[in-house]
Amino acid sequence: MSDLKTLTRSKSNRMIAGVCSGLADYLNLDPTVVRLLFVLGFFLAGPGILIAYLIMAIVTPEE
């Protein structure tokens, strides 16, 4: 069997769309760290990170 990980949005640990929680699960990180990085990225990089989040929410399948 293959042990490939797939990126999915979380259904159980979500705040808005489950993108940060799914990304944290994929990267073996705490979801709070990923959420804080997204907020920090928004303030440092501007609204481009928000657009990336919205695209990920549309493209990434739910678990």
N, C-alpha and C positions, 0 to 999 in steps of 0.2 A: 504494500500500500504506500501511497505517496503522503508525505507529511507537509504538503503545501498549505500555507496559511492564505486565507482570502480576506480581503478587506470588506467588512460589512458594517452597516450602521447598527448600533445597539438598540434593542427594543426595551430592555429592562433598565439600563442606566443612562437615560437620556435627559438632557435639559431642554433642548429645542428639537433637533432632528436626529440626535444620536451619532453625529459625525465624530465629535471629539472622543467620545467613549469608544466607538469602534476603532478609531485610529490608535487610541491608547492600548486597546486590547491587541491590535496587530503588532504594535511596537513593544509590547510588554512594559508599559509605563502606567503610572497612576492617571486616571482620567482628569483629575484636578490639575495636574501639571500640564497636560495638553490644552485644557481650557484656558489656563493662565497664559500659555504661550500664544494662543489665538488672540486673546485680548491684548497682550503686549505687542503682538504683530500688527494688530489693528492700529494701535497708537503710534507705532514706529513706521510702519509701511503704508498706512493709509487704508482707504476702502478696498484696495485690491484683495486683501485677505478676506474681507467679507464676501466679495464676489467669488473667490475660490471656495469658501465655505458653502455658499449657495449652490455652486456647480457640483461640489461633492455630495451635497444633500440630494440632488436630483439624480446624479449618475450612480452613486454607490447603493447597492441593494441592501435591504434589511436582512438581518440574520433570521 
